[in-house]
Every structure is written in structure tokens, then in C-alpha cells.
């Protein structure tokens, strides 16, 4: 069975600083995909970045990058130059390629960007 | 990009009544949609997988007679909370993937905040 662990319930970062949100996972499937979503207080789920298990390079999308360490089974999200609008709940999620394409989510990290 | 629309955004209902939530894929066909439930400050928990033209697959512990799912077309899935009680108050959110590949992005509806009084 898949499992996603986010050990940081809450994080604070100063505006314009970088922040790393931790995510570790466990799966027996050699093929899987890792996702990060942002959920502001409005509740919508906003897709940020994707990393495939066979991808050789770490994924990047603008200010978001994924620090993928396969051997350690970690997929940390790095947000550079934090902005006040980045304050939200962040979820790490995984889909293994044997599933029906549903996502398994971690418990989330509440990020607060301080002015 | 692909859009999933969920309606209503919020609903307040009396205990004992039923509430229907709609999830529509606006610009793609979705043979499979997923329904999640989220309590405050918690993660999304998969309730069921909605399959077009067939019965939904429910996760362990989810009452299929209480949470009725219908996926009558390739663009619409509905979740009906029957005989709602205060403990059913939660945030319900649906998702669908635009592609068939396993890397396909999952698009989410806006979510529905259900309050049962």
C-alpha cells in the first residue's frame, strides 16, 4: 500500500526567502508519480509540480522545484522567493501506476509567509 | 487547461434531507472521476471512484447507501448525501484526469462545503 508522510504540520518563512516542504513516501511499485498541490483557504486544489519515478532530472516549474531523492524516497518541494500569496496548505500526493489513477495524499503542511 | 466544475460551492441543509453535488468536466471526457472528503485541517480522503456507465467503487468504511454516486455521462458525476446528519458536514471535492496516462494531471473541482444543521 502507498503511504505519503508530511512531517511538518506548519511552517513559517519570511517573504522573499526560500522554504522547503518535506515529503517522504512508501510504495512497492517501481513506477509512480509524485505531485504537489496548493490549497488556499478557498479550498480549491491547485496543481504545482509533478515528478515521475523514472525522471532523471528534478522537476521545476517557475519558483517551484522538487528535490527528488529516489533512494531516500523523498520528494521535497522547494519554493524560492516566497510571496505572501504562497500562504496556504500544501499537499504531497502520489499515484502508483498500478492504481486506478486516484491520488493518495499526505497530511499537508500549512505554510505561512511573513511580511 | 482542463477544467472541472463542481456545484454547489456551499450548501446548508437540515438533518434528514438529501443533498446532491455535481462534478462536471467542462472540456474533456472523464471515464473516471474521484470523490474526496476533507475535514478541517486534515488531508483529502478518497471516498469512491466513479466509473462512467458502471457502479462506483467505494473505499473501505464509506457507506455506499449513504453516499450515492452516479456517473451517467462522460462529463458528469454526482454525489448524493442521503439522510444527511451533522457528522456529514465536511468539504467534498471531486477530481478527474484529462488523459489516460498515469502521469496525467488530476484536475479538481472547486469543492463543496456541506453544513448539516
Interface residues (C-beta under 8 A of the other chain):
Chain A: X31 X33 X35 X37 X42 X43 X44 X45 X47 X50 X52 X91 X95 X97 X100 X101 X102 X103 X104 X105 X106 X107 X108 X110
Chain B: X32 X34 X41 X42 X43 X44 X45 X46 X49 X57 X91 X93 X95 X97 X102 X103 X104 X105 X106 X107 X108 X110 X111 X113
